[in-house]
Every structure is written in C-alpha cells, then in structure tokens.
Amino acid sequence: MIGRLGRMTTHRSPKPLADPDRPVERAVTVALVLATLAGIGWIVGMLYTIAEWPL
C-alpha cells in the first residue's frame, strides 16, 4: 500500500507577474490612480451640479 502512494512533490508556485521594479507596472499603477482620481472628481462635480441646480 505504501509503494502505491509515492512521494509528495515539492512543487513551488511560480513567482507573481507583478514586480514593482518594472517600469511598465509602475506606469499602469500611476494610470489607475489618476483614473480613480478623475472618476472621483467627476462624481463630486456631478453632485455639486445637482446640489446647485436651480429649483
């Protein structure tokens, strides 16, 4: 019975693709932050427009 089980492998998972030292990923991170800030600004602008809308 023991001969059938075999040994467990010591497989390690591959390193993640995201490496903060790579400039492409830094550029993507900066772009996402800027897009998030632009989205928040747009939402705030819309709320301000609705709040100041003449009744």
Secondary structure, 3 states (H helix, E strand, C coil): CHHHHCCCCCCCCCCCCCCCCCHHHHHHHHHHHHHHHHHHHHHHHHHHHHHCCCC
